[in-house]
Each structure stands twice: as C-alpha cells, then as structure tokens.
Amino acid sequence: MLTALYYLLMLLLGFAWYKFGQNLLRKGYRDAHDQRTEGLVGPVGFVVTAALGCCLLFALLRALLRAEVPCIGKACQMQVYTLTANPGEYWANMFFLAWVVLALGYAMYVTLKVWFRA
C-alpha cells in the first residue's frame, strides 16, 4: 500500500509540474504587471540543469544495461540493487531516476520555448 501511495504521489507531482509548465507557456511575452515572463530556470540554472540531467540520464541508461542501480538516499549507504535480487527496489529507483530526468528535461524545454518566443 505504501508503494502504491509513493507512485501515486510521484505521478501527481509530475502532473502538477506539467500543468505549471503549460500555464507558463500559455502566458504571453508580458504578464498583467508588464513584467517579462521568465522561464523555469535562468541561464546558469539552465546549464546546471542540463549537466545534471545528462548525468542522471547516463546513470539511468547504465542501470538499465547493467541491471543494477545504486540506492538513492542517505539511509542505504550506497547499496546496489540488482534486478535479480531486489526487483522492487530496483524498479523504484529506476522510476525515480526516470521521473527526475523527465522533469529536468521538461523544465529545459519550457525554458527554451519561453526564451525563443516570436
């Protein structure tokens, strides 16, 4: 039950992130207070987000190919979950990695769309 709640909350957070980005894209070049509409991240944040997203995408692809993923968090102290020995923990960590990669990619997409509006 706790696992289902975890996945449901992650999906709801992803939906909220998507709706926030769509609301930002629907805004015009200027808002009601004549302020320029900004993207989710600035120029330095965009570079940091891109670097972090690439590192996490590499970790995700590496974990898929090797069928083992290091635990993400403080409590597990770099324990490695393999697909054969710990399938539940393996897929939970893979889901989290994929979710973060998609969220960072969407943030970069929204930022680029806001920056290069006509």
Helices and strands as residue ranges (DSSP letters): H 2-26, H 43-66, E 68-70, E 80-82, H 87-115
